[in-house]
Amino acid sequence: MQERAAPASVIAFEGLLIVVGGGAVDLDLLRDLAASGGHVVAADGGADTVVEAGLVPEAIIGDFDSLQRPEDWLGRTRLVRIAEQETTDFEKVLYSTTAPVTIGLGMTGKRFDHTLAALDAVSRHAKGRIIILVDESDLAMALTGPFTFEVGEGERVSVHPLVPIKFRSSIGLDYPLNGVRLAPGERTGTSNAATDGVFSITPDPKRKVPWLLILDRKYLFRVAAAATARG
């Protein structure tokens, strides 16, 4: 396998980073996130989607195999071409940037293999940053520690293991996670629910591994704010 080349420099963003890929993207949501102060970065051909939303990305990062006429972007934004083929364009963005909270749009849907690759990238990078993937209906936030949030009473709260993980406790869920071990291919926490709105989930602190909290997309801005405050 080819060694992944380290980026010449890492771009640091303060606040929310929005990474746009080539999958399904709600353009209104992208505009709203940008209007809230989020920094927009395109993963290769995701630049076309950013333009469709009437925006200009602060950077375009990828191998440029799907970017139409890269030369047209010279002088308009920062171009970071990474030739290695061991990772997706999304992961190239992840290892070339830092940000308190990263939202990935267009990383899921359209192609199942791209969705799986995005989850693999999230699993590899979740220890160092908070990443939220968004599709047409849900958000999936990767965490490595405890999280407390409030949704509507009885609303869906799904927990998905990216690797084997044991939970120390939970509060406010129909199906408690106290002492429960989840693992891909063995047991997941799909379609749990909040008993009275506020819930708290605490994994075993002895082993800091990533897990996904999956909620309705309508909570995206509140989840992003909570994640930012959490640091």
N, C-alpha and C positions, 0 to 999 in steps of 0.2 A: 504493500500500500504506500501511496505517496504521502510524505510528511506534510502536515499542514503548516504553511508558512505563517509566522507571527506577523500581524499587521505592523506597518512602519510606525503608526501612531494610533492611539485609541481616542475616539472623539467622546468627550464627556458632556453630557447634557444635564442641566438642572431641571428638576420637575419631571413632567410626564413626557415620555418618548413614545411616539406612534409609529410603528413600523408597518408599511403597507406592502403587501405581496400581490400575487397575481390571481388569487382566488376571489370568491364572492365578497364584495365590499359594499356596505351601505354608505353611499356618498354623503347623505345628510349627516350620518353619524360621524364620518370623517371630518366634515366641515365643522360640526359642533365641537369635536375634540380639539381641532386646531384653534377654533375661536376661544376655547377655554384656556389657551396658552400652551397647548401641547406642541412639541417639536416633531415635525413630520419628516421621516426618512423613508425612502423607497428602497425596497429590496429588488434590485434589478428592474425587470419589466413592470413592477408595481408603480414605477414612475408614470406610466400611461394612465393608471387609475387616479393618481394624485392630480394630474393635469385635467382629467375628466371632471374632477371635483372643483376645478378652478383654483387650484393651489400650486405652489412650487415647493418641492421638497428641499430641505436644508442640506441633504446629501443623498446620493444614489450609491448604493453599495452592492456589489455582486460580481459575478464573472462576466456580465454584460452579454450573455448569449441570447437574451430575450429583450434587451433594451434597443429600441428602434433609434438608429442614428445617434449614438453617444456624442458625436462631435457637435450636435446641435445644442447640447447642454453646456458646452464650454463657456465659462464666464457667467453662467446663470446660477450654478450651484456647485457643490463640492462633489467630485467624482472619485470614488474609491474602487478601483478595479482589483479584484482578488482572483487570480487565475486557478487556484487549487480546486480540484473536483471531488474532494472527499466530503464536503459539506454542502448543504443547501444555501441558497442566498440568504434565507432567514438566519441561519446560524452564522453566516459571515457577518451579518449585521450585529448579532449578539456578541461575538467575540471582538468586534471592532468598535464597540460603544460601551459606555456606562450610563446609567440613569437610575434614579430611585425606583421608578415604576415604568415598565415597558408594556404597551398594549400592541398586540399583533392583530392586524386586520388583513383578511385575504390570505391567511395561512392555512385555513381549513376549507373544506368544501371543494367542489369541482372534481378534484382527484383524490382518491382515498390514500394513495401512496404519499402524496404531499402532506395530508393530514397526519399520517403516522410519523413522517419525517419531522414535522413540526413538534409533535409530542416528544420525540426522541431529543430534539434540540432543547426543548424546555427542561426535560429531565436532566440533561447535562449541565445546564446553566442556572438552574433554579437556586442552587446554593449561594450564588453570588448576587442574585437580583430577583426582584418580584416581577413575574411575567404573567400577563393576562391575555389569553386568546379569546377572540370574539367571533361568533358566527351569526347566522340569521336569527337565532332564538336565544342562545345561551352565552354566558361568559365562563371561562375556565381559568381560575387563578392558581398558579403554582406557588406553594408555600413549603417552608421547611420547619415551621414552628407553629405555635398556637394562634388561633384567630377567633375573634368575637365579632358578631355582626347581627343586624336585625332585619328580618324580612317579614312579610305578612304572615299572620297566624295560619299554620297548616301548609305553607308554601314549600315547594320542593327544595331540598338541600342535599345534593349528591356529593359523595366523596369518592374519589377514584385514586387508587394507588399507582404511582408510576414505577415504583419498586416495592418489594415487601416492606411493610411498615406496621408497627404496633402503636395503637393509640392508648394513652393513659386514661383519658376521660372525655366526656362530652356532657354538656348541659343544654337542655331545651330541644332535644331531638326525640322523635317518636321511637327510634331504635338507637339506644345508647351505644356509644363506642367504647365504653369502659373496658379496658383490657383486651379489646378486639384487635386481631391481626388481619390486615388486608394485604392481598398480593395479586398481581396480574395473573390471570389464568386460574386463580383459586377462589378469591372472594373479593367483591367490591361493595361499595356503599351506595349503589344507585337508588335513586328515588326515596331517600330518607326525607323527613319533613320536620319543619320547625313546629314545636307544640304550641308556643304562645308568641312567637315572633323572634325574640332574642335567643341566640344560640351561641355556644362556645365549644370549640374543638381543640383538644390538647393532645398532640402526639407524645410518644415516649421521648423525653429530652435526652436520653442516653445516646440516641442514634438520630442524627439530623439528616433526614432523607426527604426528598420531595414528594408531595401529594397534591392532588387537584381538588379544589373546591369549585363545584359547578352550580351556578345560580341562573335565574332568568336574567336576560340581558338588560332589562330595565334598571337593574341595580348597578350598572357599570360605573357611572360617575361617583356614586356613593362608595362603591368598593374601591375605586381608584383613590379617592380621598382618604379612606380608612387605611389603605395600604401605604400611601405616602406618609401619613402621620405615624404609622407603625415603623416606618423606616426600613 
